[in-house]
């Protein structure tokens, strides 16, 4: 394939070479995101398989809620190391080149995912199972840390002037398409194996959930074959021929205040808010449906899949629009609008997905009456704290049951549970309390199998008002995602000079998305459990999105007219 010039302005459409560059970069990144998201989509099953560790008495050391938290944190571990992957592979990309760096990253990602599909669970190899799993998640995170910056930089350096937002927006679709592909494969496998066969028998090695992980080896082969046919970026190749590549990209990028300042602004004024809007709209929405609103996994995944199918094209719309009006106004508008509307949208999701639960929140008053001195902090994002005080075990039980409660100061002594001002006998049980369960059900809280909870019978069961309304609400969240994410690659590329671009843009992107975004599901759920309010976790994305909107408006420059070939 011939190397193309990306510097001459023209009004024609994409050339054949440009289409291949975008296809190769985007397709490989789709597969890489597919690998990464499989774990998040299957966190509940993975938690059961790898974190059901027997104690000395032969019983599980952790209850289901704690296993779910562990599974989410293992998912987040992959995000935590992404900035380190950005540093390692960003440096290689700025010294060796873009093409070979993101060829290596996809190999690491694909093989790690394939091995997860083969890895025995805790029932077979005990504590070694979660340790190896977390190690593979860390490798995935490192690889992803190097992948995105390489793909975005590679496409941007091929794009003609005035079209970088549109061209790089194809890269921006990859995360959503990867999630969408993972959901499709999971749904197909679930349908083919049946729900019991998909989850696997308790303690058994095989389960249908392994199939999506194993399929990744074929996607890996396709990705490597395509990327082997690519040439190096023309901008980087010219710089290399002129002997202008950086010898120490890390020093230039982060030890030089003029560049380090832009890195900080890119994080706080762009990627931090972009990340929390993105992960709320896709991942936390899925977790909220399943774990809090008690929607079955099949239906929840279908609802998200339909919203992604309808909304993904807007990545290209907002990418192209950013070439006309600028990147900054679109990204910051997405952060601001999202922050102002997340609470009402999630409340409407509740009222449509589980109307009885939403009604119970409004009509049923549950109180924990206890001496404040005996009530501790329930914030437990890592799931390792053991609550023993009656006040704490009572509140933890209510939170795990998706029951909204308030804590009322009382005299020293026994804890009282009031349901609509009627006292309910409370026994200090951490995982089961039949009297409380019976009382809240009698007062109006629904069972997990309540007929009013949304349920789809097949993938095309989308025309009933309840289902259509939910897809519409989730679609709005996806549009917010496309606003903040569609133009972000072009803007990050344009903020930094060619010689240190891969390193500089990758770090703020992966701190924002790997830390602020990746930790969102576990942290938001922990906030919800601590407060007893299913919506309180939304304060996490709202606050960070508002900070980004303000900082970005005041301090981040517009970049759409920057000539990246002269930087």
TIMARTI-471734 format. One record per atom (N, C-alpha, C): x, z, y; residue in one letter. Coordinates in pm, whole numbers, plus 50000, padded with zeros to 5 digits. Layout:
BEGIN
XZYA;...
This chain:
BEGIN
500855000049881X;500005000050000X;500885000050123X;500584991550218X;501424990550337X;501185002250429X;502255006050499X;502145016750598X;501505011050723X;500555018350779X;499825013050893X;500245019951020X;500085013251129X;500355019351259X;499125026651303X;499345039051347X;498195047051390X;498175048551541X;498985041051608X;499145043451751X;498475032951838X;498095021751782X;497505011251865X;495995012951872X;495485013251993X;494055014952011X;493325002151971X;492165003851907X;491384992351867X;489944996651854X;489044987151859X;487624990351855X;486984986651721X;487774980951630X;487234977151500X;487054989351411X;486404987151297X;486184998051203X;487445001251126X;487275009351022X;488425013550942X;489035001550869X;490335001350859X;491004991550775X;490914996050630X;491264987050538X;491254990250397X;492225001550367X;493425001150430X;494415011550407X;493915025050457X;493265025250571X;492765037850626X;491685043750537X;490815035150484X;489785040250393X;490415046450269X;491495040150219X;492145045650101X;492815059050132X;493445060050249X;494075072650290X;493045083850295X;491895081050356X;490845091250368X;490285094550230X;490045084250147X;489515086550013X;490475095049931X;491755091349932X;492735098549850X;492895112949896X;492985114850026X;493155128450079X;491905136750055X;490745130850083X;489495138250072X;489125141149928X;489285131149840X;488895133149701X;489725143949635X;491035143649659X;491895153949603X;491525167749654X;491175168549783X;490815181449841X;489455186149791X;488535176749768X;487245180449706X;487485187249571X;488335181249489X;488605186849358X;489275200549370X;490125201949471X;490805214749489X;489815225549531X;488905222149622X;487865231849660X;486925234649543X;486635224449464X;485815226549344X;486445237249256X;487735236049233X;488435246049152X;488305259949213X;488475260549344X;488505273549411X;487115280049412X;486085271849431X;484735277349445X;484075280849311X;484565275249202X;483975278749073X;483925293749055X;485015300049090X;485085314549071X;484025321649154X;483915317749282X;482925324449367X;481515322449317X;481205310449269X;479855307749220X;479545315449093X;480565318649016X;480375325548888X;480905339948892X;480965345649011X;481565358949027X;480895369448940X;479555368848928X;478855378848848X;479255378248701X;479295366148645X;479675364648503X;481135368048484X;481995363548577X;483415366548567X;483645381648572X;482875388548659X;483005403148667X;482695409848534X;481645404948468X;481275410648338X;482325407648232X;482845395448231X;483795391248128X;485175397748143X;485635399148267X;487025403348288X;487175417548340X;486085423548390X;486195437048445X;485365447248369X;484805443348254X;484125452948168X;485175459348078X;485885468848133X;487015475148065X;486555488448006X;486775490247878X;486335502547811X;487275514047842X;486675525747865X;487465537847886X;487815544547755X;488355556547765X;488785563847646X;487615566847553X;486405568247610X;485235571247528X;484575558747472X;485165546947499X;484615534547448X;483535528447535X;483125535747639X;482095530647729X;482755523547849X;482035514347914X;482595507348030X;483015517248138X;484185514848197X;484685523648301X;483915521948432X;483305510148453X;482645507248580X;481225502348554X;480295506148644X;478935501148632X;478875486748684X;477685480548671X;477545466448707X;477835464048855X;477355472848942X;477595471049085X;479085471249117X;479815480349054X;481255480949077X;481955468649022X;481515463848906X;482105451648850X;481865439848943X;480675439249004X;480385428449099X;481325429049219X;481585441249266X;482505442849379X;483915438449339X;484345442549221X;485675438549172X;485775423249164X;484715417049113X;484725402449100X;484815395849236X;484075401049333X;484135395549469X;485525397649530X;486125409049503X;487455411649559X;488525403049491X;488355400349363X;489285391049298X;489125377149359X;487895373549392X;487655361049464X;488345361449600X;488215372649669X;488825374049802X;490355374049794X;490915378549681X;492375378849666X;492965364949686X;492245354849636X;492715341149657X;492745337449803X;491845343149881X;491825340450025X;492935348050097X;493215360050051X;494215368350120X;495595362050121X;495935354850013X;497285349050006X;497355335150067X;496235329850112X;496255316350168X;497215314950287X;497275324650379X;498255323150488X;499695322250439X;500005329250330X;501365328350276X;501625314450216X;500595308850153X;500715295050106X;500895285450221X;500215288350332X;500355279950451X;501795280150502X;502405291950501X;503795293250549X;504755286050455X;504605288650324X;505525282850226X;505415267650223X;504195262650202X;504025248250189X;504045241150324X;503645248350431X;503755242350564X;505195239250599X;506085248450567X;507525246250593X;508025234250513X;507645233450385X;508075222250302X;507505209150359X;506245209550401X;505615197550454X;506255192550581X;506755201650665X;507405197450789X;508855193050767X;509435196950654X;510815193050625X;510875180950531X;510135181650421X;510195171250318X;509185160050344X;507965163750384X;506935153850408X;505575158650363X;504535151650413X;503155155750385X;502745152050243X;503085139850199X;502585134550072X;502985143149954X;504265145849938X;504735152749818X;504315167449818X;504155173149937X;503755187149943X;502345189049890X;501395180549936X;500045183049885X;499825176849747X;500805169949693X;500765166149552X;501095178349465X;502065186249510X;502435198449438X;501285208549441X;500645210049557X;499585220049569X;498425217149475X;498085204449458X;496945201549372X;497275203849225X;498535201949188X;498945204949052X;498835219949022X;499275228249116X;499185242749098X;497735247149087X;496895241949177X;495495245749178X;494805241649049X;494975229049009X;494285224048891X;494665231248764X;495945233748745X;496375240548623X;495915255048620X;495915261748735X;495445275648741X;493975276548700X;493175267148749X;491755267248716X;491525264548568X;492255254948513X;492125251648371X;492465263648284X;493495271148321X;493895282848242X;492825293748248X;492125295248362X;491015304948369X;489975301648262X;489745288648239X;488785284548138X;489195288347996X;490485290247975X;490985293847842X;491255308847827X;491355315947937X;491815329747936X;490845338947862X;491315346547761X;490445356247694X;489975367047792X;488815372847764X;488265383147850X;488785396947816X;488265406947887X;488705420747865X;488385425547724X;487325420247663X;486985424347526X;488035419947426X;488775409347460X;489795404247368X;491185409947396X;491585410547524X;492955414747555X;493025426547652X;491895433047676X;491885445247757X;492285443147901X;493065452547953X;493425452748095X;494245440448134X;494875433748037X;495665421748068X;494785410648124X;493525410248082X;492615399448126X;492435399348278X;492015410548340X;491865410048485X;493185408348559X;494285413448503X;495595411948569X;495985397248573X;495855390348460X;496195376048456X;495245368048545X;493955371748542X;492965364748625X;493335365748772X;493665377648818X;494025379448959X;495295371648991X;496245371148896X;497455363248917X;497135348548936X;496205343348857X;495795329348870X;495075327049002X;494265336849043X;493595335649173X;494615335349287X;495665343049274X;496705342849378X;497405329349384X;497665323349268X;498265309949265X;497325299749329X;496035300949301X;495065291949363X;495075293349515X;495125305749561X;495145308049705X;496385302349771X;497535304049707X;498785298449761X;498695283249769X;498155277149664X;498045262449662X;497095257549770X;495955264349783X;494985260249884X;495555262150024X;496395272350041X;497035274550170X;497895262750213X;498465255450117X;499265243850149X;498485230850149X;497355230550081X;496595218250064X;495915213650193X;495165222450255X;494325218150366X;495145212650482X;496185220050522X;496995215550634X;497635202050608X;498065199750483X;498665187050449X;497665175650457X;496475177650400X;495465167050400X;495005163950542X;494715174250621X;494255172150758X;495315165350844X;496555170050833X;497645164050910X;497875149550868X;497845147050738X;498105133650686X;497075123650740X;495775127350734X;494725118350782X;494815116650933X;495035127551007X;495095126751153X;496245117851198X;497355118351127X;498515110351166X;498365095651127X;497315092351053X;496985078451025X;495875073251118X;495175082151183X;493975078251259X;494355071451390X;493605061151431X;493845054851561X;493355063951674X;493855062051797X;493415070151910X;491895069251928X;491295080351963X;489865080751988X;489005082251864X;489645083151745X;488865084251621X;489335095551531X;490215103951582X;490745114751497X;489665124451454X;488735127651543X;487655136651505X;486825131151392X;486505118151400X;485695111851296X;486475110751165X;487725106151172X;488515104351050X;488765117650979X;489155127951053X;489445140850989X;488175148050946X;487015144051000X;485775150550957X;485475147750810X;486035136750756X;485875134250613X;486575145250532X;487745149750583X;488425161050518X;487545173550526X;486845174950637X;486015186950656X;484835187350560X;484425175650510X;483325175850413X;483775181050277X;485095181350255X;485575184150120X;485235198050071X;485285207950160X;484975221550116X;483525222550070X;482615216550149X;481205216950113X;480935208349989X;481565196549983X;481385188149865X;481965194649740X;483085201849757X;483655209049644X;482725219849594X;482115227149687X;481125237249649X;479925230649583X;479475219649643X;478325212449590X;478605207449448X;479795201649428X;480175196749295X;480235208149195X;480785219449237X;480865230949145X;479465235849108X;478545235949206X;477175240249177X;476495230549081X;476725217449102X;476115207449014X;476595209048870X;477915210648854X;478465212048719X;477935224848654X;477865235548733X;477335248148680X;475875246748639X;475075240548726X;473655238848696X;473455230048572X;474225219248562X;474125210448446X;474495217948319X;475585225548326X;476025233148208X;475015243848172X;474475250648274X;473455261048249X;472255255048178X;471835243248225X;470675236748166X;470945232648022X;472165227447998X;472515222547865X;472685233947764X;473235245047808X;473535256047715X;472445266647710X;471585266947812X;470635277947824X;471315290047885X;470545298647949X;471135309848020X;471905319347928X;471355323047810X;472145331847720X;473435325347673X;473385312447642X;474595305547597X;475605303747708X;475115302447832X;476015300747945X;476795313547971X;476095324947972X;476765337747997X;477605342147879X;477215338147758X;477935342347638X;477455355947591X;477595358447463X;477205371347408X;478135382247459X;477625394547478X;478475405447526X;479705407247437X;480875406947499X;482115408947426X;482645396547357X;481865385547358X;482305373347290X;483265365547379X;484165357947315X;485115349847391X;484425337947456X;483645330647379X;483115318047430X;481805320047506X;481685312547612X;480455311647688X;480475298347762X;479295292847788X;479235280047857X;479855280247996X;479995292148055X;480585293248189X;482015288048191X;482685287448076X;484065282548071X;484155267348092X;483095260248061X;483125245548066X;483475240248206X;482855245148315X;483235239948447X;484715241948479X;485305252848431X;486735254948454X;487565244848375X;487165242248252X;487915233148167X;487805218748215X;486645215148271X;486445201448322X;487435198148433X;487945208448500X;488825206148615X;490095198548577X;490495198848450X;491715191948411X;491535176648426X;490325171748404X;490065157348423X;490075153848571X;489495162548653X;489525160348798X;490955160648849X;491765169348792X;493175170148831X;493885156948802X;493655151348684X;494295138748649X;493945127648745X;492675126748783X;492235116448878X;492915118449014X;492955131049059X;493535134049190X;495025130449196X;495755134149093X;497195131349091X;497445116349089X;496685109049007X;496845094549000X;496625087949136X;495595092349206X;495305086449337X;496385089949438X;496805102349440X;497775106549542X;499165100849518X;499475097549396X;500765091249368X;500875077549435X;499765071449467X;499765058049527X;499885058449679X;499895070149738X;499975071249884X;501405069449935X;501515064550058X;502795064550130X;502855076650221X;504015079450274X;504165090450368X;503455087150499X;503065097550573X;502445095750704X;503365087750795X;502845077450866X;503715069250952X;504335077151066X;503605086751120X;504145094851230X;505315103151180X;505155109651064X;506245117651009X;507415108750966X;507105097250905X;508165088350860X;509025083650976X;508375080151088X;509145075651204X;510005086951259X;509445098951264X;510205110451314X;511395113151223X;511185111751091X;512275114150996X;513375103651012X;512985091051032X;513965080451051X;514785082451178X;514165088551278X;514855091151404X;515645104251402X;515595111351289X;516345123751276X;515805135151361X;514485135351385X;513895145351473X;513075155951398X;513165155951265X;512415166151190X;513005179951216X;512175190051201X;512615203751226X;513475208851112X;514545215751145X;515385222151043X;514885236251010X;514165242151104X;513665255851084X;512245256851142X;511255250651075X;509905250351130X;509275264051150X;509615273751064X;509025287051082X;509515293451211X;510795292251238X;511355297851362X;510755290951484X;510705277751480X;510155270451593X;508685273651615X;507955275251505X;506505277251515X;506135291151562X;506865301451514X;506385315051537X;507345323851618X;508605320051628X;509545328051708X;509595323151852X;509045311551875X;508975305852011X;507625309552071X;507615317752177X;506375323052232X;505415312052279X;505955301152334X;505075290552385X;504225284652273X;504785283752153X;504015278752039X;503245290051970X;503865301751957X;503195313151892X;501915317051967X;501945315652098X;500755318752179X;499595309552141X;499895296752119X;498845287252080X;498335290651940X;499235295051851X;498825299151717X;497815310551725X;498105320451811X;497205332051825X;495855327851883X;495895319251986X;494645314552047X;493845306051948X;494535298051867X;493835289951768X;493135298851666X;493735310251634X;493115319651540X;491915326551602X;492125333351715X;491065341651773X;489995333251842X;490425322351906X;489495314351985X;488905302451912X;489275300351785X;488715289151709X;488375292951565X;489425295251482X;489185295951338X;488515308851293X;488685319851366X;488045332351326X;486525331051327X;485985326151438X;484535324451447X;484025313351357X;484805302351350X;484435291351260X;484305296351117X;485245304851075X;485275309550937X;484055318150904X;483715327550991X;482605336650957X;481265329350959X;481115319351046X;479885311351044X;479825303150916X;480955297450878X;481005289150757X;480695297350632X;481365308650614X;481175316350492X;479825323350487X;479265326350603X;477915331950605X;476915321350561X;477065309250613X;476115298650586X;476135293550443X;477275295050375X;477365289750239X;477485300950135X;478495309350148X;478735319150043X;477885331650054X;477815337450173X;477035349650184X;475545346750164X;475105334950205X;473705331250182X;473395331150033X;474315325549953X;474115325349808X;474135339449751X;475075347549794X;475165361349746X;473935369349788X;473465367249911X;472285374249963X;471055371049879X;470875358349844X;469735354349762X;469765361149625X;470935361149563X;471015366049426X;471075381249417X;471995387349490X;472255401649471X;471315410649549X;470805405849661X;469955414449744X;468475410849729X;468155397849733X;466765393749722X;466315391749578X;467255392949482X;466945392349338X;466415378749294X;466845368049361X;466495354449318X;467405350849200X;466845344849096X;467655341548979X;468745331549015X;469845331748939X;471005323448972X;470715308648972X;469875303948880X;469535289848873X;468865285249002X;467885292649046X;467145288949168X;468025290249291X;468775301149302X;469625303149419X;470635291749433X;471255287849324X;472225276949329X;471575263649365X;470365261249314X;469655248949350X;469305248649498X;468845259849552X;468505260449694X;469715257349782X;470855263349748X;472075260649824X;472495246149807X;472395240949685X;472805227149658X;471985217349741X;470685219449751X;469845210449830X;470195211349978X;470435223250028X;470795224550170X;472125217550199X;473055218350105X;474335211450123X;474165196350118X;473325191750025X;473075177350013X;472495171750143X;471565179050202X;470925174450325X;471825175850448X;472695185750446X;473455188750568X;474855183250576X;475435179050464X;476855175450463X;477175163850557X;476275154350572X;476525142950661X;476785146950805X;476345158850844X;476545163150982X;478005166551013X;478835168550911X;480265169850937X;480775157351008X;480365145750960X;480785133151018X;480155131151156X;478905135151171X;478215133951299X;478945141851407X;479235154451378X;479885162751480X;481365159251496X;482015154251390X;483375149551404X;483445137751498X;482535127951479X;482505116251567X;482095120251709X;481125129351720X;480685133751853X;481825140551929X;482695147451857X;483815154251923X;484815144351983X;484855132051930X;485695121751990X;485165117352127X;483885119952150X;483255115752276X;483185127152378X;482735138852335X;482505149652432X;483525160852420X;484375160352318X;485395170752301X;485125179652181X;486195185552130X;486065194452014X;485525208152055X;486045213352162X;485775227052203X;484295230252223X;483535222152299X;482125225852320X;481305226352193X;481605217652096X;480825217451972X;481135229751887X;482425232851870X;482825244251788X;482285257251846X;482475259151977X;482055271752038X;480535272952045X;479845261652062X;478375262052061X;477875266351922X;478525261451817X;478145265551682X;478335280451660X;479455285751712X;479705300151699X;478645308251774X;478335303951895X;477395311551979X;475975310851924X;475515298851892X;474155297351840X;474005304751707X;475045303551622X;475005310751495X;474895325751514X;475735331151604X;475725345551628X;474355350351677X;473695342251758X;472415346351817X;471235344951721X;471385336851615X;470225334051530X;470375338351385X;471525343651344X;471705347451203X;470685357951159X;470455368051241X;469515378551202X;468105373151178X;467525365651274X;466175360551247X;466115350651130X;467145342551112X;467125332951000X;467155340250867X;468025350350853X;468085357550726X;466815365650702X;466165370350806X;464895377250786X;463825367550739X;463845355250791X;462895345150742X;463215341150599X;464515340750563X;464875338050424X;464295348850333X;464385361350375X;463835372450295X;462325371150279X;461635368250388X;460175367850383X;459665356250299X;460465345750284X;460065334450200X;460535336150056X;461765341150037X;462315342149902X;461725353649823X;461495365049890X;460965376849823X;460015383849919X;458835378149941X;457915383650042X;457535398150018X;457435402349894X;457075416249867X;458175425749912X;459435421749896X;460545430149941X;460555431050093X;460355419850160X;460325419950306X;459175428550357X;458015427750292X;456875436050332X;457165450750309X;457825453750196X;458175467650167X;459125473150272X;460015464850321X;460935469250426X;460185473550551X;459065466950576X;458295469750697X;457315481250679X;456855483450556X;455755492850535X;456135505550460X;457215505150384X;457575516650301X;458705524350370X;458475537050389X;459485545650453X;460145554450347X;461435552350328X;462195560250232X;463245568250307X;463265581250282X;464195590050353X;464985598450253X;466245600550287X;467085609950214X;467285621950305X;466705633050269X;466795645250351X;467905653850293X;468955655850372X;470115663150320X;470915669050434X;471655679350403X;472575685350499X;473635674950536X;473795671450665X;474795661450704X;476195664650653X;476495677550640X;477835681350593X;478075677050449X;476985674750374X;477125670750234X;477025655750213X;476925648050323X;476795633550313X;478075626950361X;478685619150276X;479925612350312X;479685598050355X;480795591050372X;480755576950409X;480645568550282X;479645559750275X;479445551450157X;480195538250163X;480945535950270X;481665523250282X;482675522150167X;482445512450079X;483205511949954X;483505497449916X;484255490050000X;484435475649977X;485215472449851X;486055481449802X;486815478449680X;486165484049556X;485055491449570X;484305496049455X;484985506449369X;486015512849420X;486765522349337X;486415536849368X;485695539349476X;485355553149509X;484265558249414X;484385570649375X;483405576949288X;482645587249370X;481355585249383X;480545594449462X;480005605549371X;480145617749416X;479685629149336X;478665637749409X;478725638149543X;477775646349619X;476365640649602X;475365648949582X;473995644049562X;473505634649673X;473855637849797X;473435629249908X;474005615149890X;475265614349849X;475925601349835X;475395593549714X;475205600349602X;474705593249484X;473275588449505X;472485596149579X;471105592049608X;471085579449694X;471895579349799X;471915567749888X;472505555549819X;473535557649737X;474145546449665X;473145540149568X;472365548549501X;471375543449408X;470315535249481X;469855540049595X;468845532749673X;469405519449722X;470645519449769X;471255507149819X;471375496749708X;471805501249589X;471955491949477X;470605486449431X;469535493649462X;468185489249426X;467545480949537X;468305477549643X;467815469949759X;466655477049827X;466735490249831X;465715498349899X;466265502850034X;465525500050138X;465925504250272X;465635519150287X;466605526350337X;466435540850352X;467055545450484X;466665557250525X;467295563850639X;467695577850595X;468725583250657X;469195596650624X;468705606250731X;468025616650688X;467425626450781X;468125639850762X;468595646050871X;469265659150858X;468325669450798X;468845677250706X;468055687850643X;468895700350626X;468295710950576X;469035723450555X;470005722150438X;470935731250435X;471875731550323X;471115734350194X;471565727750087X;470895729749959X;470605716449892X;469525716049820X;469205704249740X;468815692449828X;469075680649778X;468695668249846X;467255664949812X;466515660149913X;465135656049891X;465005641049918X;464225634249833X;463915620149854X;462435619249889X;462145613450003X;460765611850047X;460425596950048X;459335593449980X;458815579749982X;457455580350049X;457385574450170X;456175575550253X;455765590150269X;456765598450299X;456615612750329X;456215621250208X;456205615350091X;455895622749969X;457185625249893X;457455637849860X;458695641149792X;458685636049648X;459835630449608X;459995625149473X;461095633149404X;460875637649283X;461925645249214X;463205636949202X;464325643049236X;465595635949230X;466555643049136X;467035635649039X;468095640748953X;469365633348989X;470465640248984X;471725634549031X;472255624348930X;471585612748925X;471995602048834X;472535590448916X;473715585148878X;474385575148959X;473855561048934X;473345558448817X;472935544848785X;471455543648751X;470775554748729X;469375553948688X;468625566148738X;467455563848795X;466595574748835X;465155569948824X;464545571748708X;463205566148683X;462155570948783X;462255583348827X;461235588448919X;461275581049052X;462465579149106X;462585571849234X;462165557249216X;462625551249107X;462265537249082X;460745535749074X;460095544549001X;458635543948988X;457955546049124X;458485555149206X;457875558149335X;457985546349431X;459145539949439X;459295528649533X;458505516549484X;458405514749351X;457585503849300X;456115506249332X;455665518549316X;454275521849347X;453975520149495X;454995522649579X;454785521449723X;454775507049771X;455275497749691X;455235483749732X;456485475649708X;457565481949667X;458775474349637X;458565466249508X;459045453849505X;458795445449387X;459805447849276X;459395444549155X;460325444349043X;461235432049055X;462335432448981X;463245420948983X;462565408348928X;461545410348846X;460825398948786X;459515395948858X;459365400648979X;458115398949053X;457745384149065X;456475381049045X;456025367149046X;456155360649184X;456225368849288X;456315363449423X;457715358849461X;458725362849385X;460095358549415X;460225343749384X;460845336449476X;460955321849459X;461645318449328X;461095308149261X;461685303649135X;461435288749122X;462505281249098X;462395266849081X;462415263448932X;461505254948890X;461395251448749X;462335240148710X;462745232048809X;463665220948783X;464315217048915X;465375208848913X;466095205549036X;465255198649142X;464145192149104X;463325184849201X;462045192149236X;461985204749202X;460835213249236X;461025218449379X;460955209149475X;461325212349614X;460175210849713X;459005207049666X;457925203849760X;456925215049779X;457045225549702X;456185237149726X;456585243749858X;455645248649936X;455975254150069X;457065264850066X;457015273749967X;458005284549960X;459405278949943X;459575269249853X;460895263349827X;461345254949945X;460435246649998X;460795237950109X;461225246050232X;460535257150257X;460885265450373X;462285271250357X;462615275750237X;463935281450214X;465035270950227X;464805259050173X;465785248350187X;465975245050335X;464865245050412X;464965242350555X;465795252750628X;465605265450595X;466365276150660X;467855275450622X;468115272950495X;469495271850450X;470145259350510X;469365248850529X;469855236650593X;470315239550737X;469565247750808X;469965251550945X;471325258450943X;471515267350847X;472805274150836X;473925264150807X;473635254050725X;474655243850696X;474955235650820X;473965232750902X;474215225551028X;475155233551118X;474955246651125X;475905255051200X;477315253551144X;477405253251010X;478715251550945X;479345238450989X;478575227750992X;479115214651028X;479545214251175X;478865221551259X;479245222051401X;480615228451421X;480835239751355X;482085246951377X;483235240951296X;482895234551184X;483945230151092X;484285215351105X;483305207151143X;483535192851152X;484705188951241X;484795194251365X;485875190151456X;487155198651446X;487175209151362X;488275218851370X;489615212851326X;489625203951227X;490895198451179X;491575190351288X;490815181651354X;491385173451462X;491935182251573X;491205192751607X;491645201351717X;492925208851681X;493015213851560X;494225221051519X;495425211751515X;495235199651464X;496325189851462X;496815186951603X;495885185451695X;496215181551833X;496845192851914X;496735205051866X;497295216351941X;498815217351924X;499375211351816X;500765214151783X;501595201351770X;502905202051801X;503795190351793X;504055186151648X;504405173351631X;504565167551498X;505585174851412X;506705178851472X;507805184351394X;507465197751328X;506485204851382X;506085217651322X;504565218451303X;503925206851298X;502445206351295X;501875212351168X;502425208651054X;501915213350924X;501955228650919X;503095234350958X;503265248850956X;502355255651056X;502365250651180X;501665257351291X;500165257451271X;499585246051231X;498125245451220X;497625252651095X;498435252950990X;497975258850865X;497795273950874X;498695280650946X;498635295350948X;497365300551014X;497015296551138X;495775301851197X;494535297751118X;494575285651060X;493425281350981X;493225290550862X;494295293750791X;494145301450668X;494025316450692X;494545321550803X;494235335450837X;492765336650873X;492295327350955X;490885327550993X;489965326250875X;490215315950793X;489325313150681X;489635321550558X;490915324750537X;491285332450420X;490995347250434X;491205352650555X;490985366950575X;489625370050635X;489355364750753X;488065367650816X;486905361650736X;487095349550683X;486045343350603X;486015348250460X;487195348450395X;487255352050254X;486805366250225X;487045375350321X;486645389250299X;485185391850338X;484535381750392X;483185383950443X;482185388350336X;482065381550220X;481035385950125X;481185400450081X;482415404550044X;482615418249996X;482395428350107X;482895425150227X;482755434650339X;481315435850384X;480625424450396X;479225424750439X;478375432450338X;478635430350209X;477885437650107X;478175452650113X;479445456050140X;479805470150151X;479115476650271X;479025469450381X;478325474650500X;476855476850467X;476265467150397X;474855468350359X;474625480650270X;475495482450172X;475345494050083X;475525507050158X;476415507150257X;476705519350331X;475565523550423X;474875513650480X;473835516750579X;472435517250520X;472235510850402X;470895510350346X;470015499650407X;470585490850486X;469835480150552X;470385466750503X;469555458350441X;470055445950381X;470585436150485X;470235438150612X;470695428850716X;471935433650791X;472335446050769X;473425451550849X;474755444450827X;474945438450709X;476175431250683X;476375419350775X;475285414550836X;475385402950926X;476105406251056X;476265419151086X;477015422551207X;478455417851198X;478975416751077X;480355412051059X;480525397951117X;479775387851072X;479945374651131X;479505373751277X;478465381051314X;477965380151451X;479025384651552X;479655395851525X;480645401251620X;481835391851632X;482375387151519X;483555378551525X;483235364851585X;482045359651558X;481675346851617X;481535347951769X;480995359051816X;480865361151961X;482235362552027X;483155369651962X;484515370952017X;485165357152030X;485035348951927X;485605335451933X;484975327252044X;483665328152060X;482985320452165X;483535323952302X;483775336752326X;484275341152457X;485745337252476X;486595340752379X;488025337652391X;488265322652396X;487565315352312X;487735300952309X;487325294452440X;486225299052497X;485745293452624X;486745296052737X;487325307952739X;488195311752849X;489615306352836X;490145305352715X;491585303152702X;492015290952619X;491155285652533X;491585274552447X;491385261252519X;492415252752526X;492275239952596X;491565229452512X;490975219652579X;490425207952510X;491575198852468X;491425192152353X;492555184552298X;492245170152262X;491015165552279X;490625152752221X;491425140852274X;491995141752395X;492735130452453X;494245131652435X;494695141352357X;496135143152333X;496675131652247X;497855126452280X;498525116352199X;499475123452103X;499045124851977X;499845132751882X;501125125551841X;501225112551865X;502445105351828X;503595108251924X;503295114152039X;504335117052138X;504625131952149X;504055139652060X;504245154152065X;505465158151983X;
